[in-house]
Amino acid sequence: MDIQTLTRFFMWCTIMNGALLVLWTMMCLVAPDFVYRTQSKWFPIPRETYDVVMYSFLGLFKIVFLVFNVVPFIALLIVG
């Protein structure tokens, strides 16, 4: 596997995961009640607990996205 193929791979991973992060963030900002009602049908938890869990996962996903997608992509751009 050459650097250009790996760079393209990480580019598409960054684009797709970045889009997922933006979509998830927008859903939490624009329609939090809709998302809570939808999720509370499957997992009956209080609203306060739901907010903490949702924002914790959002923060964790952001950190994982940066570390495992953006940083390798930028490193490959610098090396290539």
N, C-alpha and C positions, 0 to 999 in steps of 0.2 A: 504494500500500500504506500503510495507516494504522498508527499506533503499536500499537493493540490487536492487530491481526493479527500484527505483528512480535513483539510480546510473547508471544502464544500460541505462535508458531513456536519462539522460543527457549526457552519453558517446556517444550515437548515434546522439543526437542533435548536440553535439560538432563536431563529425566527419563529418556529412553532411553539417552543416553550415560552418565549416572550409574548406571543399572541395569547396563549393560555393564561399567563399571568395578568395581562391587561384585561382580558375578558372577565376573569375571576374578580379582579379589583373593581372593575366597572359594575359588575353585578352586586358586589357588596356595597358600593357607594350609591348606585342609582336605585336599586330595588331591594333593599335589605329585608323588608317585610315579606315580599314575595318569596325570596330565597329561604327565609326562616319558616314560613308556612309550608313550603314544599318539603324542606328537610324534616320538620317536626312531625310530618305524617309518618316518616320512616323511623325516626329516632326521637322519641318524646323526651326532650330535655328543656329546662328553663331557658328563657331568652338570654339571661345574663351569662349562663354557661356556654350557650351557643355562640355568643359574641366573642367570648374569650377563646374558644376553640377555633372559630373561623379566622380570627385575626392572628392567632398563633400559627396556624397552618399556612396562612398567607405569608407571614414573615419567614417561616421556615422554607417555604417554596422559593421565596425571593433569594434567600441566601444560597440555597442549593443551585438555583438557576445561575446566579453570578459565578459561583465557584466551579461548577461542572460544565457550563456552557459558554459563558461570555469570556472568562479568563483563558480557557484553552483556545478559543477562536482568536482572541487577540494575540496570544503567544504564537500561534501558527501564522498569523498575518505578519508578525514581526520577523519570524524565522524565514518565512517563504519570501 
